[in-house]
Amino acid sequence: MPRGEARGDGSTAPRGVDVARLAGVSQKTVSRVFNAEQYVSAEARRRVLEAAEALGYRMNNAARALASGRTRTIGVVTLGTALYGPASLLIGVERAARDAGYALRVVNTLEGDPGGVAGAVESLLEQGVDGIVVSEPIDEGAEGALSLSTDVPVLVLGAPAAFGGPRAVSAGVGAEALARAATEHLLELGHVTVHHLAGPQRWFAARDRLEGWRAALAARGRQQPSVIEGDWSAASGYAAGRDLASAGDLTAVFAANDDMAVGLIRALADAGLRVPADVSVVGFDDIPVSAYVTPPLTTVRQPFDSVAHEGLRLLVQAIEKPDAEPAPANDPPVELVVRASTAPPPARKTPARERHTATRARGATHAPPTEGEPPATH
């Protein structure tokens, strides 16, 4: 092994100069490769990486920080939740950061704590991160209004850029466009209007889905039924379904996430309404179980990975080229997954209230599910 610094076991650790010698390049080229800089040919990059692997070379993070003025670490502030959407987005951010050559430091906050995001950001800044991702923050009202003042760029995912302050860039999953596509699918099947089971309106994500639903109905001049608000859980979907089952004009519902859609379908079935023969239902997320419920759920798929990569692209540019013009953001894809929970409306709709009354008269009783509920998602 080439001569290097002594390890704890008495052997020597390879240095950058050793990698350069084996790869047949300069030390500057080695530095550029490990700092993910441009102006390195693909062939030179390959030789450096192969030489580093052969030697067992690992770049010293402290030395790299001193040399470049950057730690190649990104901090992430996220809601401490098992909800499918935020958790999936965080996984996408971790993959994108790794692909960009950055490590992550994650700080979780709690819903209802207006100082949580600011405190988490301060903690990350003290650790010396190069940039910060604020993922799916919740609007805490006037007391929780937040405009971060930081010395590093901030990427805001799932909320307006203004949430993050003057150095913020933003990216989102395109929830409004996805919600519009879900609603338009039902309208194109022939439904006169579409009811909406919304998520909690403190969430920017829930507001975007509500706006997409409204835009789709307004574009066709359709009536906008009263909105029912859930809390992302299947139990809240079930409760909403019991109310909607008595609506005489009910033929279609767009639910703001798949868990609420699953609870909604159960409630409609308990009321004697068939999905999709009597009522069509579309969800949002495409959680793994959506294809296996009865009936399999039509839904829109959130593009978590593409949004994470797009957001990290914007953030890394802001970190590495602070004086450059901000890169234009690319729109995320819209993907509607059509399964068996949607169909044209019945030719002659029996009022839901009459079907519900008839079911109760036959003595059918069904208790709402209380155990075994899948974890809430959004």
VEXSE-81378 format. One record per residue (C-alpha): chain; y, x, z. Coordinates in Angstrom, 3 decimals, always signed. Example, Ala and Ser with C-alpha at 12.3 -4.5 7.8 and 13.67 -1.06 7.14 Angstrom:
BEGIN
["A",[-4.500,+12.300,+7.800]],
["A",[-1.060,+13.670,+7.140]],
//
This chain:
BEGIN
["A",[+0.000,+0.000,+0.000]],
["A",[+3.497,+1.338,-0.790]],
["A",[+5.431,+2.769,+2.084]],
["A",[+7.396,+0.152,+4.065]],
["A",[+8.287,-0.943,+7.564]],
["A",[+5.646,-0.795,+10.284]],
["A",[+3.913,-4.044,+11.184]],
["A",[+2.668,-4.962,+14.641]],
["A",[-0.891,-3.997,+13.647]],
["A",[+0.130,-0.516,+12.552]],
["A",[+0.130,-1.218,+8.812]],
["A",[+3.270,-1.254,+6.696]],
["A",[+4.986,-4.265,+5.125]],
["A",[+6.039,-4.082,+1.452]],
["A",[+9.736,-4.006,+0.671]],
["A",[+11.823,-5.281,-2.219]],
["A",[+11.829,-1.796,-3.742]],
["A",[+8.023,-1.877,-3.779]],
["A",[+8.036,-5.199,-5.617]],
["A",[+10.550,-3.846,-8.126]],
["A",[+8.452,-0.721,-8.767]],
["A",[+5.237,-2.700,-9.329]],
["A",[+6.943,-5.290,-11.540]],
["A",[+8.788,-2.647,-13.543]],
["A",[+12.225,-4.153,-12.899]],
["A",[+15.329,-3.270,-10.920]],
["A",[+15.879,-4.199,-7.294]],
["A",[+18.765,-6.398,-8.452]],
["A",[+16.346,-8.423,-10.579]],
["A",[+14.045,-8.857,-7.585]],
["A",[+17.000,-10.054,-5.527]],
["A",[+18.023,-12.505,-8.232]],
["A",[+14.516,-13.950,-8.447]],
["A",[+14.212,-14.504,-4.698]],
["A",[+17.699,-15.976,-4.482]],
["A",[+16.919,-18.376,-7.353]],
["A",[+19.837,-17.017,-9.372]],
["A",[+20.266,-17.451,-13.098]],
["A",[+20.233,-14.744,-15.800]],
["A",[+16.631,-13.730,-15.155]],
["A",[+14.185,-14.072,-18.028]],
["A",[+11.028,-16.098,-17.540]],
["A",[+8.937,-12.980,-18.173]],
["A",[+10.788,-10.909,-15.564]],
["A",[+10.574,-13.755,-13.048]],
["A",[+6.824,-14.026,-13.629]],
["A",[+6.282,-10.287,-13.138]],
["A",[+8.312,-10.230,-9.918]],
["A",[+6.470,-13.208,-8.433]],
["A",[+3.077,-11.783,-9.384]],
["A",[+3.989,-8.398,-7.904]],
["A",[+5.212,-10.029,-4.695]],
["A",[+1.989,-11.988,-4.381]],
["A",[-0.146,-8.921,-5.059]],
["A",[+1.699,-6.946,-2.368]],
["A",[+1.835,-9.773,+0.151]],
["A",[+5.624,-9.529,+0.134]],
["A",[+7.712,-12.122,+1.974]],
["A",[+11.502,-12.163,+1.740]],
["A",[+13.092,-11.724,+5.144]],
["A",[+15.229,-14.831,+5.652]],
["A",[+17.702,-13.098,+7.923]],
["A",[+18.218,-10.279,+5.409]],
["A",[+18.574,-12.771,+2.573]],
["A",[+21.202,-14.700,+4.536]],
["A",[+23.182,-11.508,+5.184]],
["A",[+22.973,-10.500,+1.530]],
["A",[+23.874,-13.843,-0.006]],
["A",[+25.933,-15.508,+2.710]],
["A",[+23.488,-18.433,+2.592]],
["A",[+20.457,-19.357,+4.676]],
["A",[+18.736,-21.314,+1.857]],
["A",[+18.218,-24.094,+4.372]],
["A",[+19.228,-27.726,+3.978]],
["A",[+19.605,-30.086,+6.905]],
["A",[+18.473,-33.705,+6.679]],
["A",[+19.700,-36.577,+8.842]],
["A",[+17.370,-39.550,+8.591]],
["A",[+16.624,-42.712,+10.517]],
["A",[+13.755,-42.277,+12.962]],
["A",[+11.548,-44.968,+11.453]],
["A",[+8.142,-45.518,+9.873]],
["A",[+9.628,-47.849,+7.246]],
["A",[+8.062,-47.133,+3.874]],
["A",[+11.320,-46.580,+1.975]],
["A",[+13.026,-44.007,+4.246]],
["A",[+9.739,-42.218,+4.909]],
["A",[+8.901,-41.974,+1.191]],
["A",[+12.417,-40.794,+0.357]],
["A",[+12.172,-38.065,+3.008]],
["A",[+8.906,-36.841,+1.470]],
["A",[+10.611,-36.743,-1.920]],
["A",[+13.521,-34.743,-0.487]],
["A",[+11.130,-32.229,+1.069]],
["A",[+9.350,-31.714,-2.269]],
["A",[+12.617,-31.378,-4.175]],
["A",[+14.036,-28.892,-1.673]],
["A",[+10.906,-26.769,-1.841]],
["A",[+11.031,-26.776,-5.644]],
["A",[+14.666,-25.625,-5.449]],
["A",[+13.753,-22.774,-3.098]],
["A",[+15.212,-24.274,+0.093]],
["A",[+13.690,-25.010,+3.485]],
["A",[+14.453,-28.204,+5.418]],
["A",[+15.547,-28.925,+8.963]],
["A",[+15.204,-32.616,+9.826]],
["A",[+17.005,-34.489,+12.601]],
["A",[+16.092,-38.125,+13.282]],
["A",[+18.594,-40.722,+14.478]],
["A",[+18.069,-44.144,+16.012]],
["A",[+19.228,-47.488,+14.643]],
["A",[+22.100,-48.856,+16.677]],
["A",[+23.425,-45.455,+17.782]],
["A",[+26.840,-45.138,+16.091]],
["A",[+27.222,-41.517,+17.178]],
["A",[+23.769,-40.542,+16.019]],
["A",[+24.630,-39.356,+12.506]],
["A",[+27.708,-37.367,+13.575]],
["A",[+25.769,-35.738,+16.404]],
["A",[+22.872,-34.886,+14.121]],
["A",[+25.223,-33.337,+11.574]],
["A",[+26.901,-31.238,+14.265]],
["A",[+23.485,-30.006,+15.427]],
["A",[+22.538,-28.977,+11.895]],
["A",[+25.849,-27.189,+11.328]],
["A",[+25.289,-25.172,+14.486]],
["A",[+21.967,-24.041,+13.004]],
["A",[+23.741,-22.689,+9.926]],
["A",[+22.509,-24.893,+7.077]],
["A",[+23.924,-24.518,+3.555]],
["A",[+24.105,-28.267,+2.893]],
["A",[+23.230,-31.598,+4.458]],
["A",[+21.395,-34.697,+3.253]],
["A",[+22.237,-37.989,+4.978]],
["A",[+19.363,-40.296,+4.028]],
["A",[+19.671,-44.111,+4.176]],
["A",[+22.343,-44.441,+6.893]],
["A",[+23.056,-47.855,+8.406]],
["A",[+26.491,-49.437,+8.565]],
["A",[+27.284,-49.618,+12.271]],
["A",[+30.600,-51.437,+11.743]],
["A",[+34.067,-50.254,+12.732]],
["A",[+32.807,-48.308,+15.741]],
["A",[+30.256,-46.518,+13.601]],
["A",[+32.556,-45.827,+10.647]],
["A",[+31.916,-42.263,+9.625]],
["A",[+33.538,-39.757,+7.323]],
["A",[+32.001,-36.372,+7.961]],
["A",[+34.231,-33.311,+8.069]],
["A",[+32.012,-30.342,+7.288]],
["A",[+32.261,-26.895,+5.758]],
["A",[+29.161,-27.539,+3.648]],
["A",[+28.397,-30.051,+0.876]],
["A",[+26.822,-33.368,+1.869]],
["A",[+24.419,-35.482,-0.195]],
["A",[+24.369,-39.172,+0.762]],
["A",[+21.238,-41.066,-0.285]],
["A",[+21.310,-44.855,-0.254]],
["A",[+24.957,-45.323,+0.739]],
["A",[+28.427,-44.852,-0.797]],
["A",[+29.616,-41.244,-1.102]],
["A",[+32.632,-42.131,+1.043]],
["A",[+30.232,-42.344,+3.980]],
["A",[+29.805,-38.582,+3.843]],
["A",[+33.388,-37.440,+3.557]],
["A",[+35.397,-35.444,+0.998]],
["A",[+32.646,-32.925,+0.139]],
["A",[+30.005,-35.581,-0.422]],
["A",[+27.989,-36.443,-3.498]],
["A",[+25.720,-39.472,-3.655]],
["A",[+22.504,-40.627,-5.268]],
["A",[+20.522,-43.807,-4.904]],
["A",[+17.324,-45.456,-6.033]],
["A",[+19.277,-47.940,-8.142]],
["A",[+18.388,-50.812,-5.831]],
["A",[+20.886,-53.178,-7.448]],
["A",[+19.382,-52.627,-10.910]],
["A",[+15.854,-52.993,-9.540]],
["A",[+16.760,-56.254,-7.780]],
["A",[+18.378,-57.543,-10.921]],
["A",[+15.223,-56.740,-12.921]],
["A",[+13.065,-58.579,-10.373]],
["A",[+15.281,-61.663,-10.512]],
["A",[+15.544,-61.602,-14.304]],
["A",[+11.747,-61.469,-14.568]],
["A",[+11.524,-64.786,-12.723]],
["A",[+14.320,-66.350,-14.774]],
["A",[+12.675,-65.248,-18.017]],
["A",[+9.481,-66.987,-16.924]],
["A",[+11.482,-70.229,-16.951]],
["A",[+12.465,-70.707,-13.309]],
["A",[+15.769,-72.567,-12.979]],
["A",[+16.888,-70.422,-10.053]],
["A",[+15.491,-67.853,-7.633]],
["A",[+15.695,-67.865,-3.837]],
["A",[+16.272,-64.576,-2.020]],
["A",[+14.686,-63.317,+1.178]],
["A",[+17.115,-60.504,+2.052]],
["A",[+16.763,-57.484,+4.287]],
["A",[+19.041,-56.888,+7.301]],
["A",[+22.583,-56.597,+5.991]],
["A",[+23.489,-53.594,+8.141]],
["A",[+21.406,-51.649,+5.624]],
["A",[+23.223,-50.583,+2.470]],
["A",[+19.854,-50.864,+0.697]],
["A",[+19.587,-54.548,+1.609]],
["A",[+23.141,-55.198,+0.409]],
["A",[+22.404,-53.565,-2.952]],
["A",[+19.351,-55.794,-3.457]],
["A",[+21.372,-58.863,-2.560]],
["A",[+24.054,-57.912,-5.076]],
["A",[+21.475,-57.345,-7.806]],
["A",[+20.012,-60.809,-7.197]],
["A",[+23.465,-62.380,-7.302]],
["A",[+24.400,-60.555,-10.488]],
["A",[+21.270,-61.718,-12.300]],
["A",[+21.885,-65.366,-11.380]],
["A",[+25.600,-65.180,-12.161]],
["A",[+24.951,-63.649,-15.595]],
["A",[+22.993,-66.775,-16.539]],
["A",[+25.216,-69.247,-14.758]],
["A",[+22.486,-70.223,-12.307]],
["A",[+22.933,-71.721,-8.851]],
["A",[+22.686,-69.265,-5.965]],
["A",[+20.599,-70.795,-3.159]],
["A",[+21.360,-69.964,+0.466]],
["A",[+20.075,-66.543,+1.464]],
["A",[+17.552,-66.108,+4.273]],
["A",[+17.740,-62.755,+6.083]],
["A",[+14.670,-60.986,+7.440]],
["A",[+14.210,-57.692,+9.262]],
["A",[+11.884,-55.943,+6.746]],
["A",[+8.737,-57.051,+8.628]],
["A",[+5.902,-59.300,+7.422]],
["A",[+6.500,-61.485,+10.484]],
["A",[+10.072,-62.179,+9.385]],
["A",[+8.766,-62.960,+5.897]],
["A",[+6.354,-65.463,+7.395]],
["A",[+9.142,-67.130,+9.383]],
["A",[+11.306,-67.341,+6.264]],
["A",[+8.408,-68.767,+4.287]],
["A",[+8.020,-71.631,+6.741]],
["A",[+11.667,-72.552,+6.165]],
["A",[+11.508,-72.137,+2.394]],
["A",[+8.361,-74.251,+2.112]],
["A",[+10.439,-77.354,+2.819]],
["A",[+12.988,-76.621,+0.072]],
["A",[+12.566,-79.226,-2.640]],
["A",[+13.706,-76.945,-5.472]],
["A",[+11.588,-73.929,-4.546]],
["A",[+9.699,-72.386,-7.470]],
["A",[+10.557,-68.674,-7.181]],
["A",[+11.484,-66.145,-4.473]],
["A",[+12.602,-62.534,-4.695]],
["A",[+11.889,-60.750,-1.399]],
["A",[+13.815,-57.564,-0.555]],
["A",[+10.639,-55.673,+0.329]],
["A",[+6.897,-56.042,-0.090]],
["A",[+6.039,-56.587,+3.583]],
["A",[+8.328,-59.608,+3.783]],
["A",[+6.838,-60.863,+0.502]],
["A",[+3.330,-60.644,+1.962]],
["A",[+4.359,-62.640,+5.050]],
["A",[+6.152,-65.139,+2.820]],
["A",[+3.047,-65.726,+0.692]],
["A",[+0.945,-66.352,+3.801]],
["A",[+3.452,-68.939,+5.057]],
["A",[+3.548,-70.708,+1.689]],
["A",[-0.250,-70.872,+1.629]],
["A",[-0.288,-72.316,+5.141]],
["A",[+2.138,-74.993,+3.915]],
["A",[-0.181,-75.934,+1.056]],
["A",[+1.780,-74.163,-1.676]],
["A",[-0.082,-72.004,-4.170]],
["A",[+1.230,-68.651,-5.399]],
["A",[+1.979,-68.494,-8.303]],
["A",[+0.947,-72.014,-9.394]],
["A",[+3.642,-73.652,-7.238]],
["A",[+5.883,-70.734,-6.215]],
["A",[+6.244,-67.286,-7.807]],
["A",[+7.031,-64.312,-5.568]],
["A",[+8.378,-60.847,-6.412]],
["A",[+8.607,-58.036,-3.870]],
["A",[+10.356,-54.656,-3.759]],
["A",[+8.935,-51.134,-3.173]],
["A",[+5.392,-51.275,-4.598]],
["A",[+3.766,-50.185,-1.368]],
["A",[+0.112,-49.095,-1.797]],
["A",[-1.321,-52.384,-0.467]],
["A",[+0.663,-54.524,-2.933]],
["A",[-2.041,-54.321,-5.582]],
["A",[-4.725,-55.524,-3.153]],
["A",[-3.226,-58.570,-1.419]],
["A",[-4.040,-62.094,-2.595]],
["A",[-2.631,-62.614,-5.127]],
["A",[-1.751,-59.042,-6.177]],
["A",[+2.007,-58.754,-5.793]],
["A",[+4.495,-58.421,-8.628]],
["A",[+7.127,-55.953,-7.421]],
["A",[+9.622,-53.273,-8.453]],
["A",[+8.797,-49.644,-7.772]],
["A",[+11.342,-47.406,-6.075]],
["A",[+11.717,-44.028,-7.871]],
["A",[+11.774,-41.919,-4.712]],
["A",[+10.763,-38.590,-6.276]],
["A",[+13.158,-38.776,-9.211]],
["A",[+16.051,-39.770,-6.946]],
["A",[+15.269,-36.965,-4.497]],
["A",[+15.165,-34.389,-7.286]],
["A",[+18.367,-35.717,-8.825]],
["A",[+20.145,-35.713,-5.460]],
["A",[+18.983,-32.198,-4.606]],
["A",[+20.119,-31.026,-8.044]],
["A",[+23.621,-32.262,-7.267]],
["A",[+23.598,-30.789,-3.764]],
["A",[+22.288,-27.380,-4.840]],
["A",[+24.971,-27.149,-7.520]],
["A",[+27.615,-27.964,-4.907]],
["A",[+26.166,-25.232,-2.650]],
["A",[+25.716,-22.505,-5.237]],
["A",[+28.671,-23.300,-7.530]],
["A",[+31.312,-24.761,-5.213]],
["A",[+34.122,-24.312,-7.755]],
["A",[+32.283,-25.950,-10.654]],
["A",[+32.918,-29.503,-11.781]],
["A",[+30.459,-31.910,-10.123]],
["A",[+27.423,-32.506,-12.299]],
["A",[+27.117,-36.026,-13.733]],
["A",[+24.482,-38.136,-12.015]],
["A",[+21.588,-39.560,-13.991]],
["A",[+20.586,-43.198,-13.525]],
["A",[+17.175,-43.635,-11.861]],
["A",[+14.458,-45.455,-13.826]],
["A",[+13.794,-49.190,-13.433]],
["A",[+10.101,-50.055,-13.261]],
["A",[+8.846,-53.627,-12.852]],
["A",[+5.154,-53.848,-11.912]],
["A",[+3.889,-57.264,-13.042]],
["A",[+0.801,-58.559,-11.245]],
["A",[-0.557,-62.003,-10.405]],
["A",[+2.067,-63.420,-8.009]],
["A",[+4.410,-64.616,-10.772]],
["A",[+3.999,-67.269,-13.474]],
["A",[+6.056,-69.927,-15.269]],
["A",[+7.092,-72.837,-13.031]],
["A",[+4.799,-75.877,-12.929]],
["A",[+5.539,-78.454,-15.638]],
["A",[+6.105,-81.121,-13.011]],
["A",[+7.060,-79.703,-9.634]],
["A",[+5.904,-81.698,-6.637]],
["A",[+8.673,-81.281,-4.055]],
["A",[+7.676,-78.628,-1.558]],
["A",[+8.701,-80.895,+1.303]],
["A",[+6.206,-83.555,+0.186]],
["A",[+3.388,-81.006,-0.155]],
["A",[+4.208,-79.576,+3.256]],
["A",[+4.195,-83.055,+4.829]],
["A",[+0.913,-83.935,+3.161]],
["A",[-0.711,-80.758,+4.411]],
["A",[+0.384,-81.456,+7.974]],
["A",[-0.900,-85.033,+7.679]],
["A",[-4.353,-83.712,+6.807]],
["A",[-4.316,-81.912,+10.142]],
["A",[-4.126,-78.416,+8.739]],
["A",[-2.819,-76.026,+11.373]],
["A",[-2.339,-72.322,+10.936]],
["A",[-0.924,-69.960,+13.527]],
["A",[+1.310,-67.195,+12.206]],
["A",[-0.256,-63.735,+12.283]],
["A",[+0.508,-61.891,+15.483]],
["A",[-1.841,-58.948,+15.310]],
["A",[-2.811,-56.487,+12.626]],
["A",[+0.524,-56.753,+10.808]],
["A",[+1.039,-53.837,+8.415]],
["A",[+3.922,-51.529,+9.290]],
["A",[+7.275,-52.864,+8.152]],
["A",[+8.607,-51.358,+4.963]],
["A",[+11.584,-51.521,+2.789]],
//
